[in-house]
Amino acid sequence: MNWDDVEYFRESELACRCGCGDAPMDAAFLRALDEIRREFGRPMKISSGFRCKNHKIEAAKRAPGAHNTGAAADILVARGVALDLLRIAAAHPIITGIGVQQKGATSGRFIHLDAVPPGGDLARPNLWSY
C-alpha cells in the first residue's frame, strides 16, 4: 500500500487503535474510500479502520471480519449527511457491505463501509443496522 497515492486519508487515521498502530489497508478498498470522499465533498472522520487480531472488538469475535483485512472503515456521520454518504457509497460496486448505526448520541453515529468479496463466510452484498 502506497500511502502517497491516497489523497484524502492518512495512515494514522486508519491505523489499528489497540496500540500496535498497524494499517495494512486493502489497496482497492482504500482507492474506493478515497473516491467516495472526493464525491462526498466534505471531511470523513474515521472512527475505526484496520483492526488487528488483538484489538478488543476483533478478539471477541469467532471469525475475522472485514476490519481485519483492511477492507473496512467506520465513518462518523449522522442524520442527512449520513444519507448523503450512503447514496454515494452504494453506487460503488466494490462496496459490498454497509452497516448503519444512527441511534443514540449523534457523536456515536456512524456508517460502516467494507469491500468483502462475495463467496466468503459473510453474505454479500449486504446492508444491516446496529
C-alpha positions as CSV (number, residue, x, y, z in Angstrom):
1,M,0.0,0.0,0.0
2,N,1.5,3.3,-1.1
3,W,0.0,6.0,1.2
4,D,1.4,8.7,-1.1
5,D,-1.3,7.7,-3.7
6,V,-4.1,8.4,-1.1
7,E,-5.4,11.9,-1.4
8,Y,-7.8,12.3,1.5
9,F,-6.7,9.9,4.3
10,R,-3.5,9.5,6.3
11,E,-2.2,6.1,7.5
12,S,-2.7,7.2,11.1
13,E,-6.5,7.7,10.6
14,L,-7.0,4.1,9.5
15,A,-4.4,2.5,11.9
16,C,-5.4,-0.1,14.5
17,R,-6.2,1.6,17.8
18,C,-5.2,-1.3,20.1
19,G,-1.8,0.3,20.4
20,C,0.0,-1.6,17.6
21,G,-0.6,1.2,15.0
22,D,-0.7,-1.3,12.1
23,A,-2.6,-0.1,9.0
24,P,-2.3,-2.7,6.2
25,M,-5.3,-1.4,4.3
26,D,-6.5,-3.2,1.2
27,A,-5.4,-1.0,-1.8
28,A,-8.6,-1.4,-3.8
29,F,-10.8,-0.6,-0.8
30,L,-8.7,2.5,0.1
31,R,-8.9,3.7,-3.5
32,A,-12.7,3.4,-3.4
33,L,-12.8,5.2,0.0
34,D,-10.7,8.0,-1.4
35,E,-13.1,8.3,-4.4
36,I,-16.1,8.2,-2.1
37,R,-14.6,11.0,-0.1
38,R,-13.9,13.1,-3.2
39,E,-17.6,12.7,-4.3
40,F,-18.8,13.3,-0.8
41,G,-17.1,16.7,-0.8
42,R,-16.6,17.0,2.9
43,P,-14.3,15.5,5.5
44,M,-14.9,12.0,6.6
45,K,-13.8,11.3,10.2
46,I,-12.8,7.6,10.6
47,S,-13.7,6.0,14.0
48,S,-12.3,2.6,13.0
49,G,-10.2,1.3,10.1
50,F,-7.9,-1.6,10.3
51,R,-8.2,-3.8,13.4
52,C,-5.6,-6.4,14.3
53,K,-6.5,-9.7,15.9
54,N,-5.6,-8.3,19.3
55,H,-8.0,-5.3,19.0
56,K,-10.6,-5.8,21.7
57,I,-13.5,-5.9,19.3
58,E,-11.8,-8.4,17.0
59,A,-10.5,-10.6,19.8
60,A,-14.1,-11.1,21.0
61,K,-15.2,-12.4,17.5
62,R,-15.2,-16.1,16.5
63,A,-14.0,-15.3,12.9
64,P,-12.1,-12.5,11.3
65,G,-14.1,-9.7,9.8
66,A,-13.6,-7.0,7.2
67,H,-11.7,-4.7,9.5
68,N,-9.0,-7.5,9.9
69,T,-8.3,-7.5,6.2
70,G,-8.0,-3.7,5.9
71,A,-11.2,-3.7,3.7
72,A,-13.4,-1.7,6.1
73,A,-13.9,1.6,7.8
74,D,-16.4,3.2,10.1
75,I,-17.1,6.8,9.4
76,L,-18.6,9.1,12.0
77,V,-21.6,10.7,10.3
78,A,-25.2,11.4,11.3
79,R,-28.6,12.4,10.0
80,G,-29.0,13.8,6.5
81,V,-25.2,13.8,6.0
82,A,-25.3,10.0,6.7
83,L,-27.9,9.6,3.9
84,D,-25.7,11.5,1.5
85,L,-22.8,9.2,2.3
86,L,-24.9,6.1,1.9
87,R,-26.1,7.2,-1.5
88,I,-22.6,7.8,-2.7
89,A,-21.1,4.6,-1.2
90,A,-23.9,2.4,-2.5
91,A,-23.1,3.5,-6.1
92,H,-19.6,2.0,-5.8
93,P,-19.6,-1.7,-6.8
94,I,-16.6,-2.5,-4.7
95,I,-18.6,-1.6,-1.5
96,T,-20.3,-4.9,-0.6
97,G,-21.2,-4.2,3.0
98,I,-22.9,-1.2,4.6
99,G,-23.7,-1.1,8.3
100,V,-25.8,1.8,9.7
101,Q,-25.6,3.0,13.3
102,Q,-27.8,6.0,13.6
103,K,-29.2,5.5,17.1
104,G,-28.2,7.2,20.3
105,A,-25.9,10.2,20.7
106,T,-25.1,12.0,17.5
107,S,-21.4,11.8,18.3
108,G,-21.5,8.0,18.2
109,R,-23.4,7.5,15.0
110,F,-21.5,6.0,12.0
111,I,-21.7,4.3,8.7
112,H,-19.6,1.1,8.2
113,L,-18.3,0.5,4.7
114,D,-16.5,-2.6,3.6
115,A,-15.3,-4.4,0.5
116,V,-15.5,-8.1,1.4
117,P,-15.6,-10.2,-1.8
118,P,-18.7,-12.4,-2.3
119,G,-18.3,-16.1,-1.5
120,G,-16.7,-16.0,1.9
121,D,-18.3,-16.5,5.3
122,L,-20.1,-13.2,5.1
123,A,-23.2,-12.8,2.9
124,R,-22.5,-10.2,0.2
125,P,-23.8,-7.8,-0.9
126,N,-25.3,-6.9,2.5
127,L,-26.9,-4.0,4.4
128,W,-27.5,-4.0,8.1
129,S,-28.2,-1.8,11.1
130,Y,-26.6,-2.0,14.5
